[in-house]
Every structure is written in C-alpha cells, then in structure tokens.
Amino acid sequence: MSSLLLAVIYLIFISLGLPDSLLGSGWPKMQAVFSVPSSYAGYVSMTISFMTIISALLSPRMIKHFHTKWITIVSIGLTIAGLLGFSMCSRYWMLFIFAVPYGLGAGAIDASVNHYVANNYSGSVMNFLHCFYGVGAVISPYIMALALKYARWNEGYSWTSYIQMFILFVCIISLPLWKTNGKEEEEDHSDSVGIKEALKVPAVIFTLIAFYAYCAGETTCFLWTPSYFAGTKSGLSAETIASFGSLVFGGLMLGRLISGFISNKLGDRRLIRIGIFVELLGIIMVFLPVESYMVAAAGFVVIGTGMGPVYPAIQHMAPANFGKKYSAAVIGLQMAAAYVGSTFMPMIFGLLQQKIGIAIMPTYLLIFAIINFGMLELTYSKIKVKPA
C-alpha cells in the first residue's frame, strides 16, 4: 500500500511540472495571434507566479485544517481550470483571468506535498520526487510542439489538461491509500503553527534567503543560458543556441537522480554542501576564457547537477531543523521565497546584462551561490536541533 501511495505522489509531481513549460513553448505563436510584444509573456508569467506565492503562504493554514489528499485534488482541479481557460482565450487580457487558478493550484500542491513527504519519507524519496517534477516539465514542450504542428497552440493547453484530468482521476480512486500514513499526518497537523509564529523561530529567515538565492540562480540559468552563448560564443547556429536551454535542466534531473540513491547515506546537510561545491566548479568552468563553447556547455550541465539536490534537501530537512510543529509554515514560506526569487531575479539580470553585457552571467550566478551557501551555514549554526 505504501509503495502504491508513493507512486501516486510521484504522479502528482509530474502533474505539477506539466503546466510550467507551456507558456514559454507556445508564446511565439500566441504572441502572433494576440498581436502583442514578445515581452508581454513576462506579465502573464509574473501573474501566475504571484498567485503561486499567495497559495504557498496560505498553505500552512490549509495543511493544518485539511488532509494533503484533499488539498492535492482541489489544486489539480484548479490547474485543470487554468489550462482549459488558457485553451479558450482569444484575447491577451483573458490570460490574466485564468492565470489565477493556474498559479493557485501549483503553489498549494508544491507546499502541501513537499510537507507531507518531508514528514513521512526519506531524503531519497524527496530527491526522486523533484526528479519527477522534471519529467512533467520536459513532457509539456513536446505536447505544445505537437499541437503547433497538427492543430493550434490552444490544443497544447487542452491536451495537457486532459492528462491532468487523468492524474486527477487516479488521485481520486487512490484516496484510500492515504490512510497508510493518515495517523501520522493528523498528528503532524494538530499543533502546527502559522506564518507569524514560524518567522519568530531562529534561523528561519536565513533559510528563506538561501531559498530565494538558490531559485534566483536556477531560473536565471533557465531563461538566459541560450542568450549567454549567443552573446559570448561565435559561429553557433540558432538551433544549437536554442538547444542550450536544456543544459541546466538536464543537469538538475541528473543531480536529483544521483542524489536519490545517495542522500540517505550522506544526509541533507552534507548533500547540500557537496551540491554547492559542484555548482561552484561549474561556474568556474563557465568563467574560463576558452574560445570553444564546449567547456562552457559542460559547465552549465555541472552547475545544474550541483544545484539538483539543494532544493529538495532544504525542504526535506525542515522538520529536523525546526521541528514538525513548524515544518508546514516553514515549507510554505520557503516556497514563497523561492517564487519571489524565480519571478524577479531573472528579470533584474536581464536589465543588468543590457547595461553591462551578458558575459556577467557567471559572476551573477556566483554571487547567489555564495549567498545560498552562507545563509545555510548560518542556519546550521543558529538552530539547536541536531540533523536527522
């Protein structure tokens, strides 16, 4: 029964990743249909992220009063509504209406399922969980590509919603499986605290800054890696440059896959330290003044591999660092800090590179890697609970 529940949880995280890549994949066609500038995708993306932040901040209260299974089902329903709404949009302004359920659903799933896994499963499971998020995020661009080839961009969203409907159906018929851990879940929630109380706990602020810094670097890589090669390496075709967008993402999946096998032996803190060290090694590779693009390309893969275990490990150790009483609120705050970093810092880098040049990218990444490492080490020094 426990193995079946775990399979359902992995499926839920595939559903979490599915909507995330659709806007970027379909925007070139959507932009032409709506007759708006290409930059207008950012406003839609920021609206989705803003609703996700709100949902993440509300998650501790929801987790305290509702089972994770019900939060998950309602949240997947919200994402389905958002996807179907996007598929029916004929005007640009309509996207903002359906961005509301689109973002609310994502934040609630992310925070509640991460909290459940952090309290009931090992670090290995947490790493594999985030690896399955990557599976969903990889699948959706191919769905959009098929839609653009054989239908319209609208079908990319509607076809993805049908997959989400199937996952929702699986979640509904698997409701009895949650009783396997139902007792522990209720005990975890009975005395859980809210956001204000969690913010008073020593070192929580430091872990939020660490999460913010991590996601600032990660999403900057996602958005600007192809532009880095276009601006610093000569003789590359447009197709080759575009393909470099998958370098860090592929490294992330590799890092989380490897971490899934070794995390239980190393522990969360050691895994994070090793991961950030590998990330710094990748940044140094990108820094090297080598004319060939291959060294820098390998460097971005190494950066992603190093980043891989950091996100899931920080969340998994929240109950050990701060206690189960505070874990729901802390994880909700972490998710909000993560989305703030991923929403604004790539945009700020875009403004900086316009003024200074795209070559500053490894320096930008280095700054946030150091902040991430420093804040986590400060967290460890402040908390009194020993690592699990």
C-alpha positions as CSV (number, residue, x, y, z in Angstrom):
1,M,0.0,0.0,0.0
2,S,2.8,2.4,0.9
3,S,4.5,1.8,-2.4
4,L,1.3,2.5,-4.3
5,L,0.8,5.7,-2.4
6,L,4.4,6.7,-3.3
7,A,3.7,6.1,-7.0
8,V,0.6,8.3,-6.8
9,I,2.7,11.1,-5.1
10,Y,5.3,10.8,-7.9
11,L,2.5,11.1,-10.4
12,I,1.2,14.2,-8.6
13,F,4.6,15.9,-9.1
14,I,4.6,15.0,-12.8
15,S,1.3,16.9,-12.9
16,L,3.0,19.8,-11.1
17,G,5.7,20.1,-13.8
18,L,3.3,19.7,-16.8
19,P,1.9,23.3,-16.9
20,D,5.3,25.0,-16.2
21,S,6.8,24.8,-19.7
22,L,3.7,25.5,-21.8
23,L,3.8,29.3,-21.8
24,G,7.4,29.5,-23.0
25,S,6.9,26.8,-25.6
26,G,3.7,28.3,-27.0
27,W,4.4,32.0,-26.7
28,P,6.0,32.7,-30.1
29,K,2.7,31.6,-31.7
30,M,0.5,33.0,-29.0
31,Q,2.2,36.4,-29.4
32,A,1.5,36.5,-33.1
33,V,-2.2,35.5,-32.6
34,F,-2.7,38.2,-29.8
35,S,-0.6,40.8,-31.7
36,V,1.4,41.9,-28.6
37,P,5.1,42.4,-28.0
38,S,7.2,39.3,-27.0
39,S,7.9,40.8,-23.6
40,Y,4.2,40.5,-22.7
41,A,4.8,36.9,-21.8
42,G,6.5,38.1,-18.7
43,Y,3.4,39.8,-17.3
44,V,1.4,36.6,-17.6
45,S,4.2,34.6,-16.1
46,M,4.5,37.1,-13.2
47,T,0.8,36.8,-12.6
48,I,1.0,33.1,-12.3
49,S,4.0,33.3,-10.0
50,F,2.2,35.9,-7.8
51,M,-0.8,33.6,-7.3
52,T,1.6,30.8,-6.6
53,I,3.3,32.9,-3.8
54,I,-0.2,33.7,-2.3
55,S,-1.1,30.0,-2.4
56,A,2.2,29.0,-0.8
57,L,1.7,31.5,2.0
58,L,-1.8,30.2,2.6
59,S,-0.7,26.6,2.6
60,P,0.2,26.3,6.3
61,R,-3.4,27.1,7.3
62,M,-4.7,24.7,4.6
63,I,-2.4,21.9,5.7
64,K,-3.5,22.4,9.4
65,H,-7.2,22.1,8.6
66,F,-7.3,19.7,5.6
67,H,-5.6,16.5,4.6
68,T,-2.9,16.6,1.9
69,K,-5.0,14.4,-0.3
70,W,-7.9,16.9,-0.4
71,I,-5.6,19.9,-1.0
72,T,-4.0,18.0,-3.9
73,I,-7.3,17.1,-5.5
74,V,-8.6,20.7,-5.3
75,S,-5.3,22.1,-6.5
76,I,-5.1,19.8,-9.6
77,G,-8.7,20.8,-10.3
78,L,-7.6,24.5,-10.2
79,T,-4.8,23.8,-12.7
80,I,-7.2,22.0,-15.0
81,A,-9.5,25.0,-14.9
82,G,-6.5,27.3,-15.7
83,L,-5.3,25.1,-18.6
84,L,-8.8,24.8,-20.1
85,G,-9.2,28.6,-19.7
86,F,-6.0,29.3,-21.5
87,S,-7.1,27.0,-24.3
88,M,-10.2,29.1,-24.8
89,C,-8.5,32.5,-24.7
90,S,-9.0,34.6,-27.8
91,R,-7.7,37.9,-26.4
92,Y,-4.5,38.6,-24.5
93,W,-6.3,40.1,-21.4
94,M,-8.2,36.8,-20.9
95,L,-5.0,35.0,-20.0
96,F,-4.8,37.0,-16.7
97,I,-8.2,35.7,-15.6
98,F,-7.2,32.1,-15.9
99,A,-3.7,32.7,-14.6
100,V,-5.3,33.0,-11.2
101,P,-6.4,29.3,-10.8
102,Y,-3.3,28.3,-12.8
103,G,-1.0,29.7,-10.1
104,L,-3.1,29.0,-7.1
105,G,-3.2,25.3,-7.9
106,A,0.6,25.0,-8.4
107,G,1.6,26.6,-5.1
108,A,-0.8,24.6,-3.0
109,I,0.4,21.2,-4.5
110,D,4.0,22.2,-4.1
111,A,3.9,23.2,-0.5
112,S,1.5,20.5,0.8
113,V,3.1,17.5,-0.9
114,N,6.6,18.7,0.0
115,H,5.5,19.0,3.6
116,Y,3.9,15.5,3.5
117,V,7.0,13.9,2.0
118,A,9.4,15.7,4.3
119,N,7.5,14.4,7.4
120,N,6.8,10.9,6.2
121,Y,9.6,9.8,3.8
122,S,13.4,9.8,3.5
123,G,15.6,12.3,1.7
124,S,16.0,9.8,-1.1
125,V,12.2,10.0,-1.8
126,M,12.3,13.8,-1.8
127,N,15.0,13.9,-4.4
128,F,13.2,11.4,-6.6
129,L,10.1,13.4,-6.2
130,H,11.6,16.5,-7.6
131,C,13.1,14.5,-10.4
132,F,9.6,13.5,-11.4
133,Y,8.7,17.2,-11.5
134,G,11.3,17.5,-14.2
135,V,9.7,14.7,-16.1
136,G,6.4,16.7,-16.3
137,A,8.3,19.9,-17.3
138,V,10.1,18.0,-20.1
139,I,6.9,16.4,-21.5
140,S,4.8,19.6,-21.9
141,P,7.0,21.3,-24.5
142,Y,6.6,18.3,-26.7
143,I,2.9,18.4,-26.2
144,M,2.9,22.0,-27.3
145,A,5.1,21.2,-30.3
146,L,2.7,18.5,-31.5
147,A,-0.2,20.9,-31.1
148,L,1.6,23.6,-33.1
149,K,2.4,21.1,-35.8
150,Y,-1.0,19.4,-36.1
151,A,-3.5,21.9,-34.6
152,R,-3.2,25.2,-32.8
153,W,-1.5,26.5,-29.6
154,N,-4.8,26.2,-27.8
155,E,-4.8,22.4,-28.1
156,G,-1.4,22.3,-26.4
157,Y,-3.2,23.6,-23.2
158,S,-6.3,21.5,-23.7
159,W,-4.3,18.3,-24.3
160,T,-2.3,18.9,-21.2
161,S,-5.5,19.4,-19.3
162,Y,-6.7,16.0,-20.4
163,I,-3.5,14.5,-18.9
164,Q,-4.2,16.4,-15.7
165,M,-7.7,15.0,-15.7
166,F,-6.4,11.5,-15.9
167,I,-4.0,12.2,-13.0
168,L,-6.9,13.7,-11.0
169,F,-8.9,10.6,-11.6
170,V,-6.0,8.4,-10.3
171,C,-5.8,10.6,-7.2
172,I,-9.5,10.3,-6.5
173,I,-9.5,6.5,-6.8
174,S,-6.4,6.3,-4.7
175,L,-7.8,8.2,-1.7
176,P,-7.9,5.1,0.5
177,L,-4.1,4.7,0.1
178,W,-3.6,7.9,2.1
179,K,-4.8,6.1,5.2
180,T,-1.4,4.3,5.3
181,N,0.1,7.5,6.7
182,G,-3.1,9.1,7.8
183,K,-2.4,8.8,11.5
184,E,1.0,10.4,11.3
185,E,-0.4,13.2,9.1
186,E,-3.1,14.2,11.7
187,E,-0.5,14.1,14.5
188,D,1.8,16.4,12.5
189,H,-1.0,19.0,12.0
190,S,-2.6,19.0,15.4
191,D,-0.2,21.6,16.9
192,S,1.2,23.2,13.8
193,V,1.7,26.9,13.8
194,G,1.1,29.7,11.3
195,I,3.4,32.0,9.3
196,K,3.9,34.7,12.0
197,E,5.0,32.1,14.6
198,A,7.3,30.4,12.2
199,L,9.0,33.7,11.3
200,K,10.0,34.1,15.0
201,V,11.9,30.9,15.0
202,P,15.7,31.4,15.0
203,A,17.3,30.9,11.5
204,V,14.1,30.6,9.6
205,I,14.8,34.0,7.9
206,F,18.3,32.7,6.9
207,T,16.8,29.6,5.2
208,L,14.3,31.8,3.3
209,I,17.1,34.0,2.0
210,A,19.0,30.8,1.0
211,F,16.0,29.5,-0.9
212,Y,15.5,32.9,-2.6
213,A,19.1,32.9,-3.7
214,Y,19.0,29.4,-5.0
215,C,16.0,30.0,-7.1
216,A,17.4,33.3,-8.4
217,G,20.3,31.4,-9.8
218,E,18.4,28.5,-11.1
219,T,15.8,30.4,-13.0
220,T,18.3,32.9,-14.4
221,C,20.1,29.8,-15.9
222,F,16.8,28.6,-17.3
223,L,16.0,31.8,-19.0
224,W,19.4,33.3,-20.0
225,T,21.7,30.3,-20.8
226,P,21.0,30.4,-24.6
227,S,21.5,34.2,-24.7
228,Y,24.8,33.7,-22.9
229,F,26.1,31.5,-25.7
230,A,24.7,33.8,-28.4
231,G,26.5,36.8,-26.8
232,T,29.8,35.2,-25.9
233,K,30.5,32.4,-28.5
234,S,30.7,33.0,-32.2
235,G,29.8,30.6,-35.1
236,L,26.9,28.9,-33.4
237,S,23.6,28.2,-35.3
238,A,20.3,29.4,-33.9
239,E,19.2,25.8,-33.4
240,T,22.3,25.0,-31.4
241,I,21.9,28.1,-29.3
242,A,18.3,27.2,-28.6
243,S,19.2,23.7,-27.5
244,F,21.4,25.0,-24.8
245,G,18.3,25.9,-22.8
246,S,18.1,22.3,-21.7
247,L,21.7,22.2,-20.3
248,V,21.0,23.2,-16.7
249,F,17.6,21.5,-16.7
250,G,19.2,18.2,-17.8
251,G,21.9,18.7,-15.1
252,L,19.2,19.2,-12.4
253,M,17.5,16.0,-13.3
254,L,20.8,14.1,-13.3
255,G,21.8,15.7,-9.9
256,R,18.4,14.7,-8.3
257,L,18.6,11.2,-9.7
258,I,22.1,10.6,-8.3
259,S,21.0,12.2,-5.0
260,G,18.1,9.9,-4.7
261,F,20.5,7.0,-4.5
262,I,23.0,8.5,-2.0
263,S,21.0,11.0,0.1
264,N,20.1,8.6,2.8
265,K,23.8,7.8,3.4
266,L,25.1,11.3,3.2
267,G,22.3,13.3,4.9
268,D,20.8,16.5,3.8
269,R,23.5,19.0,5.0
270,R,26.4,17.1,3.5
271,L,24.5,16.6,0.3
272,I,23.8,20.4,0.0
273,R,27.4,21.2,0.7
274,I,28.6,18.8,-2.0
275,G,26.0,20.1,-4.4
276,I,27.0,23.8,-3.9
277,F,30.7,22.8,-4.3
278,V,29.8,21.1,-7.6
279,E,27.8,24.2,-8.7
280,L,30.8,26.4,-8.0
281,L,33.0,24.1,-10.0
282,G,30.6,24.5,-13.0
283,I,30.6,28.3,-12.6
284,I,34.4,28.3,-12.7
285,M,34.2,26.2,-16.0
286,V,31.9,28.9,-17.5
287,F,34.3,31.6,-16.3
288,L,37.3,30.0,-18.2
289,P,38.4,32.2,-21.2
290,V,38.2,29.3,-23.6
291,E,37.1,30.0,-27.2
292,S,35.3,26.7,-27.7
293,Y,31.8,26.6,-26.5
294,M,32.0,23.0,-25.2
295,V,33.7,23.9,-21.9
296,A,31.0,26.4,-21.1
297,A,28.3,24.0,-22.2
298,A,29.7,21.3,-19.9
299,G,30.0,23.9,-17.2
300,F,26.2,24.7,-17.3
301,V,25.5,20.9,-17.0
302,V,27.8,20.7,-14.0
303,I,26.0,23.8,-12.5
304,G,22.7,22.1,-12.9
305,T,24.0,18.8,-11.4
306,G,25.3,20.7,-8.4
307,M,22.0,22.6,-8.0
308,G,20.0,19.3,-8.2
309,P,20.0,18.2,-4.6
310,V,19.8,21.6,-3.0
311,Y,16.1,22.5,-3.4
312,P,14.7,19.1,-2.2
313,A,17.3,18.7,0.6
314,I,16.5,22.1,2.1
315,Q,12.8,21.2,2.2
316,H,13.4,17.7,3.5
317,M,15.4,18.9,6.5
318,A,12.8,21.5,7.6
319,P,11.1,19.1,10.2
320,A,14.6,18.1,11.5
321,N,15.8,21.7,11.7
322,F,12.8,23.4,13.1
323,G,10.5,20.6,14.3
324,K,7.3,19.2,12.9
325,K,5.3,21.8,14.7
326,Y,6.8,24.5,12.4
327,S,7.5,22.5,9.3
328,A,4.3,23.3,7.4
329,A,4.7,27.0,7.9
330,V,8.4,27.0,7.1
331,I,7.9,25.0,3.9
332,G,5.2,27.4,2.8
333,L,7.4,30.3,3.5
334,Q,10.3,28.6,1.6
335,M,8.0,28.1,-1.4
336,A,7.0,31.8,-1.3
337,A,10.7,32.9,-1.1
338,A,11.5,30.5,-4.0
339,Y,8.9,32.0,-6.2
340,V,9.9,35.6,-5.4
341,G,13.5,34.8,-6.4
342,S,12.4,33.0,-9.6
343,T,9.9,35.8,-10.5
344,F,12.1,38.9,-10.2
345,M,15.8,38.0,-10.3
346,P,15.9,36.7,-13.9
347,M,14.2,40.0,-14.9
348,I,16.8,42.0,-12.9
349,F,19.6,40.1,-14.6
350,G,18.0,41.0,-18.0
351,L,18.2,44.7,-17.1
352,L,21.8,44.3,-15.9
353,Q,23.0,42.4,-19.0
354,Q,21.5,45.2,-21.2
355,K,23.7,47.7,-19.4
356,I,26.9,45.6,-18.8
357,G,26.8,42.7,-21.1
358,I,25.7,39.0,-21.0
359,A,29.2,38.0,-20.0
360,I,28.4,38.9,-16.4
361,M,26.2,35.9,-16.1
362,P,28.7,33.6,-14.3
363,T,29.5,36.4,-11.8
364,Y,25.8,36.8,-11.1
365,L,25.4,33.1,-10.5
366,L,28.5,33.1,-8.3
367,I,27.0,35.8,-6.0
368,F,23.8,33.9,-5.5
369,A,25.7,30.6,-4.9
370,I,27.8,32.2,-2.2
371,I,24.7,33.8,-0.6
372,N,22.9,30.4,-0.7
373,F,25.9,28.6,1.0
374,G,26.5,31.3,3.6
375,M,22.8,31.6,4.7
376,L,22.5,27.8,5.0
377,E,25.7,27.6,7.1
378,L,24.4,30.4,9.3
379,T,21.2,28.4,9.6
380,Y,23.0,25.4,10.9
381,S,24.9,27.5,13.4
382,K,21.8,29.0,14.9
383,I,19.5,26.0,15.2
384,K,19.7,23.8,18.3
385,V,18.1,20.7,16.8
386,K,20.7,18.2,15.6
387,P,20.3,17.0,12.0
388,A,18.4,13.7,11.5
